[in-house]
């Protein structure tokens, strides 16, 4: 900020300034905040934020990953238990029993994540994080996932830049 003797002020903006403000604007939307945190994009911006903003975002990131890791551990346990309980050799029957007895009761979207783990397509945490990231484009679907996972919401204002 440049302030002249006559009171006229100019604010000089550069590429970093523009990038930081675009980043901050995106964090105002829950789905964008979750995408930034889960995708790992937050680390690039932390050095450009105030101490208060950094602390708030790091706390949010910790809370998000705590919930994601809890669900991943729960889904791993469910799949492990199902593998020990379902004894049939018939692959179709195993899949059907897994779905009916273990995945479906979880409800959407957790049942879909459980199936991905069951068939070996993804590890638990990867199935969940990919599921969240694939659904940030739809407010309704994202809200369903947030509710199912009990993810925290990010709602705060950013410090003003001078």
Order of alpha helices (4+ residues) and beta strands (2+ residues): beta-beta-alpha-alpha-alpha-alpha-alpha-alpha-alpha-alpha
